[in-house]
Each structure stands twice: as C-alpha cells, then as structure tokens.
C-alpha cells in the first residue's frame, strides 16, 4: 500500500477531523480518491461523446423548416 502526503487548508482539516473523527480517515480519503478518478473518467467519456456527436452533426443532411413541418404533419388528421 502506498503512502500519500499532501497539504490541505487548516479549515478543511479541522472540518474533516470534526466530521470523520471516529472513522478510518485513510479509508475515507481512499474512497474519495476512487470517486475522483471515476468522475474524471466519466467527464472524459462525456467530452469524447460530445466531440463525436458534434463532428457527426456536420455530416447530417440539411433539412429545411418547411420539410420538418411537412414531416410533422404528414399522416395526421
């Protein structure tokens, strides 16, 4: 298992100690780090999906407003 040393503002440490004083702080920090890694991965996936969708938008055929209106009303009573 690795050891990680980092600095945090004093008010954050005080609040963390007050909130999690009776719990395993290493486990809490490890869980927060796992969540941060997962969040970053999801953010990267969303950005890649957005990029692909944006690229594909330029390849879609253009349709006029009149054609859209006609498609919406086609077959309706």
Buried (B, 14 or more C-beta within 10 A) or exposed (E): EEEEEEEEEEEEEEEBEEEEEEEEEEEEBBEEEEEEEEEEEEEEEEEEEEEEEEEEEEEEEEEEEEEEEEEEEEEEE
